[in-house]
Amino acid sequence: MARPSTARTLFTVLRAGNVRARLRATRDGQAAVRLNVGAAALRTGVLDALAGGPAATSDLARRLGAPAEDLLAAFLRVLVSVGLVGEDGGRWSLSAGGRALVDDDLVRATHEAFAGFHTGLYRELGPLLAGGPRRRDVVEEGGVIARVSAAFEPFVDDVLRETVAAVAPRRVLDVGCGAGLQLATVLEAAPGAEGVGVDADADAAVLAGRTLADRGLAGRARVLRGDVRDLAGGTEDPFDVVLLANVVYYVPVGERVLLLRSLAELLTPGGVLLVVTSVATPQLTSRHFDLLLRAQEGAMELPDTGVLVGQLVEAGLEPAAPRRIAPGIPLVAVSAVRPVAPLQGPAASS
Ligand SMILES: C[S@@+](CC[C@H](N)C(=O)[O-])C[C@H]1O[C@@H](n2cnc3c(N)ncnc32)[C@H](O)[C@@H]1O
């Protein structure tokens, strides 16, 4: 039983302010600290320096070029407390959690993204609300964005394989191909097909080239760096499948029909445009992402599912019913067929 003074203290704590809100603030604060600790351990190179094996503080300080050894030791103790590092006889080593942060690129990129621009948005919201310059995350963080998008990959895989089975494509275009994971999946599912990935971001284009090479697909795939809108009316042969995964929200709403129309024009008659996208819902992940997009230069925002379907129709395509493809995540796939008859609606160049 609690001693009277302890009981009195507890009573005071429970009566003071909003206990639930206080506990939540503390829990969220600790999660924020943990996230930033992991991100700092990556940024400073501490975890990577330990990946090669255990080291004493002085060795690490030398390797990192960090003369403030007292601070480094205190930081290492923080890393022990969050379970990223272990300590034995004055030597520090990676724990299983630290190893995951070093070796699993999705864990690494998630720390970089959430400790970086995802939460930077809120730290810097005041000047934005005051009409200050918009953010440039999409331009400046393209590599990290593409790496974090890999989290959606397992959910999208089934839809991609289903599309390949239905269309048996000979040529596939992946628009905004990011790290190239989906193009690789499609080409593996369609062994006779050739693919083109296009991405506006130089880092993403390099990553895509590396993914395709690593998976033995370089001979059947090309990666172009540039804006997909520049492909329209160009020299590319038509495609049987065009994939637009996690890209449509980067395009201003007013330009989406023209983009979809230009993609429709790149399709063979009967070919399929597969749009995969996060959509606007009341969920926190969706609302946060929508705000992050609206805070960027370039009038970006998450699409409303119904509006997107209407835009596909306006672009001359025949969309199927949208499907939620990941439990608990506002991620939707819509496939839209280019009719065999000539395309109706506005020409992409108009
Ligand atoms: C969120 S990532 C998605 C990557 C990949 N499709 C996926 O789902 O994992 C979006 C990518 O689209 C690219 N992008 C955005 N607008 C583009 C455009 N107009 N033309 C080509 N690439 C574009 C960005 O550079 C970025 O790499």
The ligand as a MOL file (V3000), in Angstrom:
LIG
                    3D

  0  0  0     0  0            999 V3000
M  V30 BEGIN CTAB
M  V30 COUNTS 27 29 0 0 0
M  V30 BEGIN ATOM
M  V30 1 C 7.2330 9.9730 -53.4650 0
M  V30 2 S 8.3650 9.5860 -54.7350 0 CHG=1
M  V30 3 C 7.6680 8.0920 -55.3690 0
M  V30 4 C 8.6710 7.1960 -55.9510 0
M  V30 5 C 8.1250 5.8690 -56.4820 0
M  V30 6 N 7.1990 6.0640 -57.5690 0
M  V30 7 C 7.4610 5.1290 -55.3700 0
M  V30 8 O 6.2410 5.0860 -55.3110 0
M  V30 9 O 8.1840 4.6000 -54.5290 0 CHG=-1
M  V30 10 C 7.8710 10.7060 -55.9940 0
M  V30 11 C 8.8900 10.8570 -57.0670 0
M  V30 12 O 8.2900 11.5300 -58.1660 0
M  V30 13 C 9.2500 12.4020 -58.7300 0
M  V30 14 N 8.4940 13.4020 -59.5140 0
M  V30 15 C 7.6120 14.3040 -59.0470 0
M  V30 16 N 7.0860 15.0160 -60.0530 0
M  V30 17 C 7.6480 14.5380 -61.1890 0
M  V30 18 C 7.5100 14.8660 -62.5740 0
M  V30 19 N 6.6870 15.8310 -62.9920 0
M  V30 20 N 8.2410 14.1760 -63.4780 0
M  V30 21 C 9.0870 13.2000 -63.0820 0
M  V30 22 N 9.2520 12.8600 -61.7740 0
M  V30 23 C 8.5450 13.5120 -60.8460 0
M  V30 24 C 10.0110 12.9210 -57.5320 0
M  V30 25 O 11.2870 13.3940 -57.8760 0
M  V30 26 C 10.0800 11.6700 -56.6370 0
M  V30 27 O 11.2550 10.9140 -56.8230 0
M  V30 END ATOM
M  V30 BEGIN BOND
M  V30 1 1 1 2
M  V30 2 1 2 3
M  V30 3 1 2 10
M  V30 4 1 3 4
M  V30 5 1 4 5
M  V30 6 1 5 6
M  V30 7 1 5 7
M  V30 8 2 7 8
M  V30 9 1 7 9
M  V30 10 1 10 11
M  V30 11 1 11 12
M  V30 12 1 11 26
M  V30 13 1 12 13
M  V30 14 1 13 14
M  V30 15 1 13 24
M  V30 16 1 14 15
M  V30 17 1 14 23
M  V30 18 2 15 16
M  V30 19 1 16 17
M  V30 20 1 17 18
M  V30 21 2 17 23
M  V30 22 1 18 19
M  V30 23 2 18 20
M  V30 24 1 20 21
M  V30 25 2 21 22
M  V30 26 1 22 23
M  V30 27 1 24 25
M  V30 28 1 24 26
M  V30 29 1 26 27
M  V30 END BOND
M  V30 END CTAB
M  END
